[in-house]
Structure formats: C-alpha cells, structure tokens
Amino acid sequence: MTAAQLTARRAGPLKGVVRAPGDKSISHRALILGALANGVTEIEGLLEGDDVRRTAAAMAAFGAGVERQGEGKWRVEGKGGFAEPADVIDCGNAGTGVRLIMGATAGFDLAATFTGDASLRSRPMNRVLKPLGQMGASWTARSNGRLPLTLKGGALQHIAYRLPEPSAQVKSAVLLAGLHAAGGAEVIEPEATRDHTERMLRGFGAVVHVTDEADGRRIVLPPGQALRGTRIHVPGDPSSAAFPLVAALVTPGSEVTVEGMLMNPLRIGLIETLREMGADLTVANLRDEGGEAVADVTARHSELHGVEVPPERAPSMIDEYPILAVAAAFAAGKTTMRGIGEMRVKESDRIALMAAGLAACGIGVEEEPEALSVVGAKRGNHLVAGGAGVVTHGDHRIAMSHLILGLAAEAPVSVDEPGMIATSFPGFVAMMRGLGAEIGEEQPAAA
Ligand code: S3P
C-alpha cells in the first residue's frame, strides 16, 4: 500500500494556547553532555522526536546509562567518557546528532561506525571530518566523506579552527572533541551561530571563554576539564513554535499563544523578520530558565508585506526560511531571502523544494544559488491558490510548512511522507487540530 499523505484545508480561525515541544538542538546536547559527564543528569522537557531518540540510543551504545522516566523526563548516567560501541550507530535523519556525536567520539581511543537514513547518507560530513582530522582523528568513509563512515579517535591535539561556513554543528563537534584534546580547542566563527553547546558546557561545570573580536567570535575551551552531571530543563523549540505562530498570522481571525518558547537571540531571527513584515507578535513573561531566555509568544492574524531579509540574519533563522517563505506567500509584495546557501545541505535542498512547492501552489518564486524570492499573492481579495500535492523528499520542515500554507489557501494542500514530521515535532498534527486546523490523513489517488 502507498504511504498515507496528509492534507490541510481551509477552516475557521486558529485559537488557543499551546506549548512547543522541547528544543531539538538543546535536547541532543543534553543527552551527549550527560553521557560525557561524570554522574547523573536529569533532563525535563526533552524532545521525544525520532532524531533525539536516536541520540539517546547512541549514548546508551557508547556506555551511558539512559533511562526514560516519564514524558520528556530522562535520566542519563554518564561514565566520564565513551566506550567502544558494539554495533553501528544509526542516527536516522539527524545531522545534529551524528555530527555532534562524531565530535565527542573523536576524543576517545576507539572506533565507531556511523550511518543514517537516505537523507543523512547524502549530506556532507567533510565539514566535521576536516577539523577532527586536523586534531588527529582518522576515518574511512564513502566518497566525499559521506556516511556510512568509521571514525577512529584518541590522542587529539589542540586546534584553532576558523569555521569556513556558519555551522553550530561544526563548532560543537570541535568543542566536544576539544574536551579530550591536549591543549583543548578554539573555534573562531565569523558569524555567530547558536551557542547552546557553550552555554551547556558551562552548566556542566566547564570553563568556556567567549570574546567578540574584529575577525569574529572566538570560543576557547581550555584543556583538562571534567564535566559533572546536572539538571536541564529543555525550553520550547522556536523552530517548531514557528509553525503555529505563522499559521495564526496567515489565517484570518486567529490568535495563538506558544508558551515557554526559547528566546535565545541566536535563534529568533524569524520573530524579527516577521515583525518587519508587519506581524502582530507579542512577547510576554520573558524569563530565564536554566541559563536560556524563554517567553510566551502570541501571534494574531496580520496583513503582512514583503521584505528583504539581510544575509547576516541567516544563522539565527536558518531552519525557519521554509515557514518564512509561506508567510511571504500570503504577504503583499515580494520577500527576498539572501545568503541562504546553507539551506541546500539540510535534510533536503530546501531552496529547491520550497520553490517547487510554492510554485505548485500558484505562488511566484525566483530561485538563485544562494537566494529565494517569493512574490506574495495578496492583491485585493486574491488568495494563495494551493491545490497541490507537494513532494517533501522526507523533509519534516518542508512538510509542515506546506501544511500551514494549506490551512489558509483556497484549495487543499497535501504532502507526502508525513511520517517524517515525527523527527522534530511528533505532536504537530494533534497540536494544530487542537487549535482548530483541518489536517487529515488520506491515501493518495491511484496513479
Ligand atoms: C543545529 C545547527 C544548524 C541547524 C540544525 C541544528 C544545531 O545546522 O540547521 O537544525 O543544533 O547545532 P548547521 O550547523 O549545519 O548550520
């Protein structure tokens, strides 16, 4: 039987108060640092999507005690290092999982073989292998450093690594390797990327020096540090919260609040951009939870207009361009997103798939190697047409973005491979239905 597809259609306004699932980036890091530490780490609010579950299983395979104690409640007993796993580590769809775990693995005198699903096996690992190799790790991989690959670590040397591309995953892999490198590690990032690894390392008792200098941000991890288990409360993921928030902005009469959303300045470029587009977004109860800022964010239906999104904003919203493109489809005028070449090496080529999906839904798009422009459909009473079956290449954010588009388009929008949504947001459909959305499962029409 062909896999079911999901279809979103126009219904009433969206109303309600929801809580976004745990942040994916922070969830991976909590499990990995918990496993590297000595002693017990208690985690609350862990994202229980497939990506993070793979990391939990990997940490058990590397010798940590990993136990699920309730919804989002996990206990990790770290042994102060990794032991050689007895089998292949399958990270599924998770680029963050595999890249960070490879970084952590490199510090130990052992060999580990990594693989993933078809998407992950096609993604570039050289960006991580290059600095790890300079530190002294070795590997055997498929051509172009693709998975499956076997990494051999141990006896690492200090590195001062300037990131060639803005990537928090590469930065984090180097820092995690640096925990067990003679001389520690130093990373220079010309553009600041999400800093959850640096913050969390401190939470585990490590010293991390961060300075902003003329050539970028310098992160120094001095040598000889031992991590101690801690308690972590994982805040709501702004990359997931983006879907109900944009759904409210584009669906007439809507008002939706997402509680407990992470407000780390390096993660909320989308909020800034949507406000520039005229979005009615309010941020309330800004507070600190375990070293990260969180708040309750409310979105109301808004008349949006197109904007130019500056390239330097890309690292702070790299995963949100697909849903921004949907918001742009409902705006008046053109929105241009530049400096987004990194989108092409995510779970799919997201520039190509958003351009194709929006075009199939009747939206004018212009695709360039490192840019995407969307011509908003809002002219008088003209609406976004919709009425397409969208190919997602198994990319969760491409699927969710087009379903949100379908909620406010003239004709229903379907997406294939909807099961992949569970990699980052297992409760997406239930949450959206709870707000009043019409999203249903269907079998595709026979060819
Ligand atoms: C992530 C970093 C980003 C982001 C990914 C999560 C992280 O990837 O797209 O979803 O947790 O460090 P890059 O490091 O490739 O930019």
Boltz pocket constraint, residues with backbone or C-beta under 6 A from the ligand:
constraints:
  - pocket:
      binder: B
      contacts: [[A, 24], [A, 25], [A, 26], [A, 96], [A, 166], [A, 167], [A, 168], [A, 169], [A, 170], [A, 172], [A, 194], [A, 318], [A, 319], [A, 342]]
      max_distance: 6.0
